């Protein structure tokens, strides 16, 4: 299931959040609830398991192609859901082997959707191309995990970041961030993407274009250089000051 701004979408979120046994399933036209009774007999119901401690998310490359087989979105990332429940923090890493890729490719708008079985979770990236740049304008997410404790209610954690200019990059180039991004989807749900490399619309031969590094990576690369230069400068000042003082002392002795 993918969040949207329509009233029906929010209604289904509330349905999934408060009525046990209701799952959200996305088709090409809308989002529909799927009841346990509608699942095949004996079918395994997949539910993410939240963990009390954080681990490194497994990175994976996801590729979406248009009907002609041309790549329109390529994304390499590890994705982590961070849930806040009862003043505690819980974690779930997206499992690449279980992910289903879907979406749409347009000239000015493209959508990448990553979902887990039974729509237990989803991440949706909406890309927009404007002039000669592209960026992610909307990020929506939801997670329907197993309850964090015995007797706890089933709960869907969901959120949306809308009308943003995330990962803005010139067309034909890729946005790359080894340091990762922490995105606030709602007060209860954060999405951590690390590492991250992403490109949309123009992806010749399915290969990433010139890399544009994020500010965090730039700072990590530049700050040590600046710090090192400052340290070297301070050492040179100390050495030169010492030599100057010693030379003046010698000149003073010569006058005597």
C-alpha positions as CSV (number, residue, x, y, z in Angstrom):
1,X,0.0,0.0,0.0
2,X,1.2,3.5,-0.8
3,X,0.1,6.7,0.9
4,X,-1.6,9.4,-1.1
5,X,-3.4,12.6,-0.4
6,X,-7.0,11.3,-1.1
7,X,-9.5,10.8,1.6
8,X,-10.0,7.2,0.7
9,X,-6.4,6.5,1.3
10,X,-6.4,7.8,4.8
11,X,-9.6,5.9,5.5
12,X,-7.9,2.7,4.6
13,X,-4.9,3.5,6.8
14,X,-7.2,3.9,9.8
15,X,-8.9,0.7,8.8
16,X,-5.6,-1.2,8.8
17,X,-4.4,0.5,12.0
18,X,-7.4,-0.3,14.2
19,X,-9.1,-3.4,12.8
20,X,-7.0,-6.6,13.3
21,X,-6.7,-8.8,10.2
22,X,-7.0,-6.0,7.7
23,X,-4.2,-5.6,5.1
24,X,-3.7,-3.0,2.5
25,X,-3.1,-4.1,-1.1
26,X,-2.3,-1.8,-4.0
27,X,-3.4,-2.4,-7.6
28,X,-3.0,-0.3,-10.7
29,X,-6.0,2.0,-9.9
30,X,-6.6,2.1,-6.1
31,X,-5.8,0.8,-2.7
32,X,-8.1,-1.9,-1.4
33,X,-8.3,-3.7,2.0
34,X,-7.6,-7.4,2.0
35,X,-9.1,-9.4,4.8
36,X,-7.7,-12.6,6.3
37,X,-10.7,-14.5,5.0
38,X,-9.8,-13.5,1.4
39,X,-6.3,-15.0,1.6
40,X,-5.7,-18.5,0.2
41,X,-6.2,-21.2,2.8
42,X,-2.9,-22.0,4.5
43,X,-1.2,-19.0,3.0
44,X,1.7,-17.6,5.1
45,X,1.0,-14.0,6.3
46,X,4.2,-12.0,6.3
47,X,4.6,-9.5,9.0
48,X,7.8,-7.5,9.7
49,X,9.4,-8.0,13.1
50,X,10.7,-4.9,14.9
51,X,14.0,-5.1,16.6
52,X,15.1,-3.2,19.8
53,X,18.6,-2.5,18.4
54,X,19.8,-1.0,15.2
55,X,21.8,-3.0,12.6
56,X,23.2,-2.1,9.2
57,X,20.6,-2.3,6.4
58,X,21.5,-4.4,3.4
59,X,22.0,-2.2,0.3
60,X,20.3,-3.3,-2.9
61,X,20.0,-1.9,-6.4
62,X,16.4,-1.4,-7.6
63,X,15.7,-0.7,-11.3
64,X,12.3,0.3,-12.8
65,X,11.9,0.2,-16.6
66,X,9.2,1.6,-18.9
67,X,7.1,-0.6,-21.3
68,X,9.9,-0.4,-23.9
69,X,12.4,-1.9,-21.5
70,X,14.3,1.4,-21.0
71,X,15.4,2.1,-17.4
72,X,13.7,5.2,-15.9
73,X,14.7,4.9,-12.3
74,X,17.7,3.3,-10.6
75,X,18.2,3.4,-6.9
76,X,20.9,1.7,-4.7
77,X,20.1,1.9,-1.0
78,X,19.8,0.2,2.3
79,X,16.4,1.2,3.9
80,X,15.6,1.1,7.5
81,X,12.3,1.9,9.2
82,X,12.7,3.5,12.6
83,X,9.5,3.3,14.8
84,X,8.8,5.2,18.0
85,X,6.3,3.4,20.2
86,X,5.6,4.0,23.9
87,X,8.7,6.2,24.2
88,X,10.9,3.3,22.8
89,X,12.6,3.1,19.5
90,X,12.3,0.0,17.3
91,X,14.0,-0.9,14.0
92,X,13.2,-2.9,10.9
93,X,15.5,-3.2,7.8
94,X,13.9,-3.7,4.4
95,X,14.7,-7.2,3.2
96,X,15.8,-6.9,-0.5
97,X,15.1,-10.5,-1.3
98,X,11.4,-10.0,-0.4
99,X,10.9,-6.6,-2.2
100,X,8.5,-6.3,-5.1
101,X,9.3,-3.4,-7.5
102,X,6.6,-1.4,-9.2
103,X,5.8,2.1,-10.3
104,X,5.4,4.2,-13.4
105,X,7.6,6.0,-15.9
106,X,6.6,9.4,-17.4
107,X,8.3,12.2,-19.1
108,X,8.0,14.6,-16.2
109,X,6.9,12.3,-13.3
110,X,8.1,8.9,-12.4
111,X,7.3,6.7,-9.4
112,X,9.3,3.9,-7.7
113,X,7.4,1.7,-5.2
114,X,9.1,-1.0,-3.1
115,X,6.7,-3.3,-1.3
116,X,7.0,-6.4,0.9
117,X,4.6,-9.4,0.8
118,X,1.0,-8.8,2.0
119,X,1.8,-5.1,1.7
120,X,3.4,-5.3,5.1
121,X,5.5,-2.3,4.2
122,X,6.0,0.1,1.3
123,X,8.3,2.9,0.2
124,X,7.2,5.2,-2.6
125,X,9.4,7.8,-4.3
126,X,7.8,10.3,-6.6
127,X,10.3,11.9,-8.9
128,X,9.7,15.1,-10.9
129,X,11.7,16.5,-13.8
130,X,11.7,20.3,-14.1
131,X,13.9,22.3,-16.5
132,X,17.2,20.4,-16.5
133,X,17.0,18.9,-13.0
134,X,15.2,16.1,-11.2
135,X,14.3,15.6,-7.6
136,X,12.1,13.5,-5.3
137,X,9.0,15.6,-4.6
138,X,7.2,13.1,-2.4
139,X,8.2,10.2,-0.1
140,X,5.5,8.0,1.4
141,X,5.9,5.0,3.6
142,X,4.0,2.6,5.8
143,X,4.9,-0.4,7.9
144,X,2.5,-3.0,9.4
145,X,4.7,-5.0,11.8
146,X,4.0,-7.7,14.3
147,X,3.0,-6.0,17.7
148,X,6.0,-5.1,19.8
149,X,4.6,-6.9,22.8
150,X,2.1,-9.6,23.8
151,X,-1.3,-8.2,24.0
152,X,-0.4,-5.1,22.0
153,X,-2.7,-4.0,19.3
154,X,-2.0,-4.4,15.6
155,X,-0.8,-1.0,14.3
156,X,0.2,0.6,11.0
157,X,2.9,3.2,11.1
158,X,2.6,5.6,8.2
159,X,3.7,9.0,7.0
160,X,4.4,11.2,4.0
161,X,6.9,13.9,3.1
162,X,5.2,16.0,0.4
163,X,6.2,18.9,-1.8
164,X,9.9,18.4,-1.1
165,X,13.1,18.9,-3.3
166,X,15.0,15.9,-2.1
167,X,18.2,14.6,-3.8
168,X,18.0,17.4,-6.5
169,X,20.4,16.6,-9.3
170,X,21.0,17.7,-12.9
171,X,19.4,15.4,-15.5
172,X,21.7,12.6,-16.5
173,X,23.6,12.7,-13.2
174,X,23.2,10.6,-10.1
175,X,22.8,11.7,-6.5
176,X,25.1,9.8,-4.1
177,X,25.3,9.9,-0.3
178,X,27.4,7.4,1.6
179,X,26.5,9.1,4.8
180,X,22.8,8.4,4.3
181,X,19.7,10.4,4.9
182,X,17.3,10.3,7.9
183,X,13.8,11.3,6.7
184,X,10.9,12.2,9.1
185,X,7.8,10.6,7.6
186,X,5.7,11.1,10.8
187,X,6.1,11.6,14.5
188,X,6.2,7.8,14.9
189,X,8.0,6.7,11.7
190,X,11.4,7.7,10.3
191,X,13.1,6.3,7.2
192,X,16.9,5.9,7.0
193,X,18.5,5.5,3.6
194,X,22.1,4.5,3.8
195,X,24.1,4.3,1.6
196,X,22.1,6.0,-1.1
197,X,22.6,6.5,-4.9
198,X,19.7,7.5,-7.1
199,X,18.9,8.6,-10.6
200,X,15.7,9.1,-12.7
201,X,14.5,9.7,-16.2
202,X,17.7,9.7,-18.2
203,X,19.8,6.5,-17.4
204,X,21.8,5.6,-20.5
205,X,22.5,1.9,-20.7
206,X,21.2,1.6,-17.2
207,X,24.4,3.0,-15.7
208,X,24.7,5.8,-13.2
209,X,25.8,9.2,-14.6
210,X,28.3,11.6,-13.0
211,X,28.0,11.4,-9.2
212,X,26.9,14.5,-7.2
213,X,27.8,14.0,-3.6
214,X,25.6,15.1,-0.7
215,X,26.6,17.8,1.7
216,X,27.4,15.3,4.5
217,X,29.9,13.4,2.3
218,X,31.4,16.7,1.1
219,X,31.9,17.8,4.7
220,X,33.4,14.4,5.7
221,X,35.9,14.7,2.9
222,X,36.7,18.4,3.2
223,X,36.8,18.8,7.0
224,X,39.8,16.5,7.6
225,X,41.7,18.3,4.9
226,X,40.9,21.7,6.5
227,X,41.7,20.4,9.9
228,X,45.0,18.9,8.7
229,X,45.9,22.2,7.0
230,X,45.2,24.1,10.2
231,X,47.4,21.8,12.2
232,X,50.2,22.0,9.7
233,X,49.8,25.8,9.7
234,X,50.0,26.0,13.5
235,X,53.1,23.8,13.5
236,X,54.8,26.0,10.9
237,X,54.0,29.1,12.9
238,X,55.5,27.6,16.1
239,X,58.6,26.4,14.3
240,X,59.1,29.8,12.5
241,X,58.5,31.7,15.8
242,X,61.1,29.5,17.6
243,X,63.7,30.1,14.8
244,X,63.0,33.8,14.9
245,X,63.4,34.1,18.6
246,X,66.6,32.0,18.6
247,X,68.1,34.2,15.8
248,X,67.3,37.4,17.8
249,X,69.0,35.9,20.8
250,X,72.1,35.2,18.8
251,X,72.2,38.7,17.5
252,X,71.9,40.0,21.1
253,X,74.9,37.9,22.2
254,X,77.0,39.3,19.3
255,X,76.5,42.9,20.5
256,X,77.9,42.1,23.9
